[in-house]
Amino acid sequence: MKKTFSILPILILLIFSNLTINSCGSREDTVSCFPNNPVNVTLNLNLPAYNNLNYDGGWIYVNEQQAGTRGLIVVRVGDTFKAYDRNAPHICPDANTTLEVKDNISILCPKDNTRWILRTGQPESGAATSLPPKTYPYNYDPSSKTLNIYY
């Protein structure tokens, strides 16, 4: 009996592997329609506009050029910072998906009332229990009080 070699199972395996590799990733993943804009912001914490960031738990909105598409939420957590994108990470952007700070303790998506803890980005409630807000890396120079957020 002659055995025949079929390429179909190999092709299916390759396609499935490619889809799996491209669909899974680290925490920094968001919905596929999440805008990918450059972030390059430098904040001088000596200036009055950024004074809240000199204190643990202090936060500000950053709405400057190269601060993403809708701006950033920056919060001081002890000696470190969190820089969150203001686009909701779990749904495609529209007029009601710009994240807001509520009661100085939560980040809220007005569209579906999903909430995250401001200091950690962990979910409080809502549909996005497994997807925290997108965060950006930063460098901080305590001697000059300069905070640079980038992506």
C-alpha positions in Angstrom: 0.0 0.0 0.0 1.4 3.3 -1.0 1.4 6.2 1.5 0.6 9.7 0.3 2.0 12.8 1.9 -0.5 15.6 2.4 0.6 19.2 3.0 -2.9 20.2 4.3 -2.2 19.2 7.9 1.1 21.1 7.9 -0.5 24.2 6.4 -3.3 24.1 9.0 -0.8 23.8 11.8 1.3 26.7 10.5 -1.7 29.0 10.2 -3.0 28.0 13.7 0.5 28.6 15.2 0.8 32.0 13.5 -2.6 33.1 14.8 -1.8 31.9 18.3 1.6 33.7 18.4 0.1 37.0 17.0 -3.0 37.0 19.2 -1.3 36.4 22.6 1.1 38.7 24.3 2.0 40.6 27.4 -0.2 42.8 29.6 0.5 45.7 27.3 -2.0 44.3 24.8 -5.2 46.2 24.2 -8.2 45.8 21.8 -7.1 45.7 18.2 -8.6 49.1 17.4 -6.5 50.8 20.2 -4.7 53.8 18.6 -0.9 53.5 18.6 0.3 57.1 18.8 3.8 58.2 20.0 4.2 59.3 23.6 7.1 61.6 24.4 6.4 64.0 27.3 8.7 65.8 29.7 7.3 67.2 32.8 9.2 69.6 35.1 7.7 68.9 38.6 9.1 72.3 39.8 6.4 74.0 37.8 3.0 74.7 39.5 1.0 72.8 36.8 2.7 69.6 37.9 2.9 70.2 41.7 0.4 67.4 42.5 3.1 64.9 41.3 5.4 65.9 44.1 3.1 64.1 46.6 2.2 60.4 47.0 -1.2 59.8 45.5 -1.2 63.1 43.5 -2.3 62.9 39.9 -2.7 65.0 36.8 -4.1 64.8 33.3 -1.4 65.5 30.6 -2.9 66.9 27.3 0.2 67.9 25.4 1.5 67.1 22.0 2.9 63.5 21.8 0.8 62.5 24.9 -1.1 59.8 22.9 -4.4 60.5 21.2 -6.4 61.5 24.3 -3.7 62.4 26.8 -2.4 60.6 29.9 -3.2 60.2 33.5 0.0 60.4 35.6 -0.1 59.5 39.3 2.6 59.4 41.9 2.9 56.1 43.8 5.4 56.6 46.6 8.8 57.1 44.9 7.5 55.8 41.5 4.9 56.9 38.9 2.2 55.4 36.8 1.5 56.9 33.4 -1.8 55.6 32.0 -3.2 56.2 28.5 -6.6 57.8 28.6 -8.1 55.5 25.9 -10.1 52.7 27.4 -8.0 49.5 26.8 -11.0 47.1 26.4 -13.3 48.8 23.9 -12.8 50.6 20.6 -12.5 54.4 21.1 -15.5 56.6 20.6 -16.7 59.9 22.2 -17.4 58.2 25.6 -14.3 56.1 26.1 -11.9 58.6 27.5 -10.8 57.5 30.9 -11.4 59.9 33.8 -10.2 60.0 37.5 -13.1 59.7 40.0 -12.8 60.6 43.7 -9.0 60.6 43.5 -9.0 56.8 43.9 -10.4 55.3 40.6 -10.1 55.5 36.9 -13.5 55.3 35.2 -14.6 54.5 31.6 -17.8 56.5 31.2 -19.1 54.3 28.4 -19.6 51.1 30.5 -18.6 52.3 34.0 -15.6 50.0 34.2 -13.3 51.1 37.0 -9.7 50.5 37.9 -7.7 51.4 41.0 -5.8 54.7 40.3 -2.6 53.7 42.2 -2.2 50.2 40.7 -4.3 49.9 37.5 -6.0 46.8 38.9 -9.7 46.4 37.9 -12.4 47.3 40.4 -15.5 46.3 38.5 -17.0 46.2 35.0 -16.3 44.4 31.8 -12.5 44.9 31.7 -11.6 42.8 34.7 -8.6 41.2 32.9 -7.3 44.2 31.0 -5.9 47.2 33.0 -5.2 50.6 31.4 -2.2 50.8 29.1 0.8 52.1 30.9 3.9 53.8 29.5 7.6 53.6 30.7 9.2 56.7 32.2 12.5 58.1 33.5 12.6 60.3 36.6 15.5 62.4 37.7 14.9 63.4 41.3 17.7 66.0 41.4 16.1 68.1 38.6 12.5 66.8 39.3 12.1 65.9 35.6 9.8 63.2 34.6 10.0 61.8 31.0 7.2 59.5 29.7 7.8 57.8 26.4 6.7 55.0 24.1 
